[in-house]
Amino acid sequence: MPFMPPSDVPDLTNLGRRLRHKVQLAITLSGVLPLLVLAYVVHGYVLPALGVGDPVRIFALEGLIICTMLAMIAGGYVIWDLGRTVATMADAMASQRYDALTHRSDEVGTLMRSFGKMLSTVEHQAVEINVFASKLDAAYKELESTNFRLKEYSFKDEVTGLYNRRFFTMRLDEELARYRRFNHPASVVLMDLDGFKAINDDLGHPVGDETLRDIAQILQKHSRGINVISRYGGDEFAVLLVETSKAGARLYAERIRQVIGTFPFSHGKQVTASLGVASVPDDEAATAEDLFRAADEALYSAKRAGKNQVAAIEHPDKEKMWSSPGTS
C-alpha cells in the first residue's frame, strides 16, 4: 500500500521550521557560547597565570582546549544533522514527496519505510474496525427490530390482531394515573357477543374466529386512533376511550351495538352485542380495577335485561340502561 499523505500539511511545514530553529538555538547555547566563554577565561586568566616559563603546560592546555572545541563542534554537527534530517522529512511530507523519501538508502529512507508500513497496518486495522462496527450496528438494529416485534407480539391477540388483556390493563393504569394528575376524563366500554358460543358449536371454530376478526375490524373502523381496542378474552372485548366523557362513551357504545347488529357476516347469522360503560370522573373509581369492575357490572346488567343493549351504572344502588330494538 503506498504511503498516504497526512491531512494536516500546514502543521507539518510549521513543525519543520520550529524544529530547525530549536536545533539552531540548541547548537548556539551548547556549543558557541561555551566556546567563547572558555576562550575568554583561558586567554584572560589562565595563560597570564602560567607565565611564559612553562611551555609544556601551555602546550598541553592549548591542546586540551582544541580537543574540547573539536568535540563540541562535532556534537553540534550531530544535533544540526539530526534537526536537518527531521526538518527534511517534514518538508517532504508537506510537499508530498513520499516516494522519493522511501527510496532513499539512509536513515531517512528506513524511517519513512517503517512509518509507511506502520501507517498501512493502522489503515488496514481501521478498515477492519469500520467493517466490524457496521456489522455490529446492523446486528444491533436487527436486535431492536426483533425486540420490537416480540414486544408487539406479546401485546397482540393472535386471532384478531387487537391488543390483548395485558396491554389493555397497562394502558388503563396509565390513563387512571393521568386522570388523577390532570383530571381528564376516560371511559371503559366492555362488550360481550350474545350467543357467540352457538356459532362456535354449530359452525366450528374457524367460522367463530372469522366472526371475531370481523368484530375487530368494526371496532377499529369506528374508533379513534388514540383509543385502545383489545380482545379481553373469548368473545369479550374491552375499549379504552381516552379523553371521553360518559356521555360520549354511551354514544360510542350504542353506535357499535347498532353496526354489529346489522353487519352481514359471512355465515349469514345475526350477531348482537351487549355493552357496559363506566367512566371517570362520573363513576367512583379509585383504581383501574374499580373502573373496570364498574364497566363489568354494567355489562352484566345489560345481559340480565335481555342482551343487545348498552348499560351504565349511575349510582351504586341504581342502574340505568339504554337499549334499542333487537333480538337477543
C-alpha positions in Angstrom: 0.0 0.0 0.0 1.5 3.4 -0.9 2.3 5.9 1.8 -0.7 8.3 2.1 -0.1 12.0 2.8 -1.2 13.4 6.0 -4.2 15.8 6.0 -2.5 18.4 8.2 0.2 19.5 5.7 0.5 23.1 7.0 1.1 21.8 10.5 4.0 19.6 9.2 5.6 22.6 7.5 5.4 24.7 10.6 6.8 21.8 12.6 9.8 21.6 10.4 10.5 25.3 10.8 10.1 25.2 14.5 12.4 22.2 14.8 15.1 23.8 12.7 15.0 27.0 14.9 15.2 24.9 18.0 18.2 23.0 16.7 20.0 26.2 15.8 19.3 27.6 19.3 20.5 24.4 20.9 23.8 24.5 19.0 24.3 28.1 19.9 23.6 27.5 23.6 25.5 24.2 23.9 28.4 24.9 21.6 29.2 28.5 20.6 28.6 30.3 23.8 30.6 27.8 25.9 33.5 28.1 23.4 33.5 31.9 23.7 33.4 31.7 27.5 36.2 29.1 27.6 38.4 31.1 25.2 37.9 34.3 27.3 38.8 32.5 30.5 41.9 30.9 29.1 43.3 33.9 27.5 42.3 36.3 30.1 43.1 34.4 33.3 44.8 31.0 32.8 47.6 31.9 30.4 48.7 35.0 32.2 48.8 33.0 35.5 51.0 30.3 33.9 53.6 32.7 32.6 56.0 32.2 29.7 58.4 29.9 31.5 56.3 26.8 31.3 55.8 26.0 27.6 54.8 22.3 28.3 51.8 23.3 30.3 50.9 26.0 27.9 51.1 23.5 25.0 49.0 20.9 26.9 46.4 23.4 27.9 46.1 24.6 24.3 45.8 21.0 23.1 43.0 20.3 25.7 41.2 23.4 24.5 41.5 22.4 20.9 40.2 18.9 21.6 37.3 20.3 23.6 36.4 22.7 20.8 36.5 19.9 18.2 34.3 17.7 20.5 31.8 20.4 20.9 31.8 21.2 17.2 31.2 17.5 16.4 28.4 17.3 18.9 26.8 20.5 17.5 27.1 19.0 14.0 25.3 15.8 15.1 22.5 17.9 16.6 22.3 20.0 13.4 22.3 17.0 11.1 19.5 15.3 13.1 17.5 18.5 13.0 18.1 18.9 9.3 17.0 15.3 8.7 13.8 15.7 10.6 13.1 19.0 9.0 13.7 17.5 5.6 11.2 14.8 6.4 8.6 17.3 7.5 9.2 19.4 4.3 9.0 16.3 2.1 5.7 15.2 3.8 4.3 18.7 3.5 5.2 18.7 -0.3 4.1 15.1 -0.7 7.4 13.7 -1.9 6.9 10.4 -0.2 8.1 8.0 -2.9 11.5 9.9 -3.1 11.9 9.5 0.7 11.0 5.8 0.8 13.6 5.0 -1.9 16.5 6.7 0.0 19.1 4.3 1.4 19.9 6.4 4.5 18.2 6.6 7.9 15.5 8.8 6.4 14.5 6.2 3.9 14.5 3.5 6.5 12.4 5.6 8.9 9.9 6.5 6.2 9.5 2.9 5.0 8.9 1.8 8.6 6.5 4.7 9.1 4.7 3.8 5.8 4.3 0.1 6.9 3.0 1.2 10.3 0.5 3.5 8.7 -0.6 0.8 6.3 -1.2 -1.5 9.2 -3.1 1.2 11.0 -5.2 1.9 7.9 -5.9 -1.8 7.4 -7.0 -2.2 11.1 -9.1 0.9 10.8 -10.9 -0.7 7.8 -11.5 -3.9 9.7 -12.8 -1.9 12.7 -15.2 0.0 10.4 -16.4 -3.2 8.9 -16.9 -4.7 12.4 -18.7 -1.6 13.6 -21.0 -1.7 10.6 -21.8 -5.4 11.3 -22.3 -4.6 14.9 -24.6 -1.7 14.1 -26.6 -3.9 11.7 -26.9 -6.6 14.4 -28.0 -4.0 16.9 -30.7 -2.7 14.6 -31.9 -6.2 13.8 -32.0 -6.9 17.6 -34.0 -3.8 18.1 -36.4 -4.8 15.4 -36.7 -8.3 16.8 -37.3 -7.0 20.3 -40.0 -4.6 18.9 -41.7 -7.4 17.1 -41.5 -9.6 20.2 -43.0 -6.8 22.3 -45.7 -6.2 19.7 -46.4 -10.0 19.6 -46.6 -10.2 23.4 -49.2 -7.4 23.4 -51.3 -8.6 20.5 -54.0 -11.2 20.2 -53.1 -13.7 17.6 -56.6 -14.2 16.3 -57.9 -10.7 15.8 -54.6 -8.7 15.8 -56.1 -6.4 18.5 -54.3 -5.6 21.7 -54.5 -8.3 24.4 -55.7 -8.1 28.0 -52.1 -7.4 29.3 -51.7 -4.3 27.2 -55.2 -3.1 28.0 -54.5 -3.3 31.7 -51.2 -1.4 31.4 -52.9 1.4 29.4 -55.8 1.6 31.8 -53.4 2.0 34.7 -51.7 4.8 32.8 -54.9 6.6 32.0 -56.1 6.4 35.6 -52.9 7.9 36.7 -53.3 10.6 34.1 -56.8 11.3 35.3 -55.7 11.6 38.9 -53.0 14.1 37.8 -54.8 16.2 35.2 -58.5 15.4 35.9 -59.0 14.4 32.2 -62.0 12.0 31.6 -61.6 8.4 30.5 -64.1 5.7 29.8 -64.1 1.9 29.5 -66.5 0.0 27.3 -66.8 -3.7 27.8 -68.6 -5.7 25.1 -69.7 -9.3 25.0 -71.2 -11.0 21.9 -74.6 -12.5 22.5 -74.9 -16.2 21.7 -71.4 -16.5 20.2 -71.0 -20.0 21.7 -73.7 -21.2 19.5 -71.8 -20.0 16.4 -68.7 -21.9 17.5 -70.7 -25.1 18.3 -72.8 -25.0 15.1 -70.4 -23.7 12.5 -67.0 -24.5 14.0 -64.1 -22.6 15.5 -62.7 -21.3 12.1 -66.0 -19.5 11.5 -66.0 -18.3 15.0 -62.5 -16.8 14.6 -63.6 -15.1 11.3 -66.5 -13.6 13.2 -64.1 -12.3 15.9 -62.0 -10.7 13.2 -65.0 -9.0 11.7 -65.9 -7.6 15.1 -62.3 -6.4 15.5 -62.5 -4.5 12.1 -65.8 -2.9 13.1 -64.3 -1.7 16.4 -61.2 -0.3 14.7 -63.2 1.4 11.9 -65.4 3.2 14.4 -62.8 4.2 17.0 -60.2 6.9 17.2 -56.6 6.1 16.8 -55.8 7.1 20.4 -58.3 4.6 21.8 -57.1 1.2 23.0 -59.1 -1.7 21.5 -58.5 -5.2 22.9 -59.8 -8.6 22.9 -60.1 -9.2 26.6 -60.8 -12.9 26.3 -63.1 -15.3 24.4 -65.8 -13.2 22.9 -65.3 -10.3 25.2 -63.8 -7.0 24.0 -62.6 -4.0 26.0 -62.2 -0.5 24.7 -60.4 2.3 26.5 -61.8 5.7 25.3 -59.2 8.3 26.0 -60.4 11.9 26.7 -64.0 10.7 26.5 -66.8 11.5 29.0 -69.5 9.1 30.0 -72.0 10.7 27.6 -69.5 10.2 24.7 -68.9 6.6 25.7 -72.6 5.9 25.7 -72.9 7.2 22.1 -69.9 5.2 21.0 -71.2 2.0 22.6 -74.7 2.5 21.0 -73.1 3.1 17.6 -71.1 -0.1 17.9 -74.1 -2.1 19.0 -76.1 -0.9 16.0 -73.3 -1.6 13.5 -72.8 -5.1 14.8 -76.5 -5.9 14.8 -76.8 -5.0 11.1 -73.4 -6.3 9.9 -73.7 -9.0 7.1 -71.4 -11.8 8.5 -70.2 -14.4 6.1 -72.1 -17.2 7.9 -75.4 -15.4 7.4 -76.4 -15.4 11.1 -77.2 -12.2 13.0 -74.8 -11.3 15.8 -75.6 -8.9 18.6 -73.7 -7.5 21.4 -74.2 -6.3 25.0 -72.1 -3.4 26.3 -71.3 -1.9 29.6 -69.9 1.6 30.1 -68.0 3.2 33.1 -66.2 6.5 33.2 -64.2 8.8 35.4 -64.9 11.1 37.0 -68.6 10.1 36.7 -68.1 6.8 38.4 -66.4 6.4 41.7 -63.2 4.6 40.8 -60.1 5.0 42.9 -58.1 2.4 40.8 -58.1 0.9 37.4 -59.7 -2.2 38.8 -62.6 -0.2 40.3 -63.3 1.4 36.9 -63.1 -2.0 35.1 -65.4 -3.6 37.7 -68.0 -0.8 37.2 -68.0 -1.4 33.4 -68.2 -5.2 34.1 -71.2 -4.7 36.4 -72.9 -2.5 33.7 -72.3 -5.2 31.1 -73.9 -7.9 33.2 -76.8 -5.5 33.8 -77.3 -5.3 30.0 -77.1 -9.1 29.8 -79.7 -9.6 32.6 -82.0 -7.0 30.9 -82.3 -9.0 27.7 -79.0 -8.6 25.9 -78.3 -6.4 22.8 -78.3 -3.3 25.0 -76.0 -0.7 26.4 -75.9 -0.2 30.2 -74.1 2.1 32.6 -74.2 2.3 36.4 -75.4 5.7 37.5 -75.2 5.1 41.3 -74.2 2.1 43.5 -77.8 1.4 44.2 -79.3 2.4 40.9 -78.9 1.2 37.3 -79.9 2.9 34.1 -79.8 1.2 30.7 -80.0 2.3 27.1 -81.4 -0.2 24.7 -82.6 -0.4 21.1 -84.9 -2.9 19.5 -83.2 -6.2 18.5 -83.2 -9.9 19.2 -81.0 -11.3 21.9 
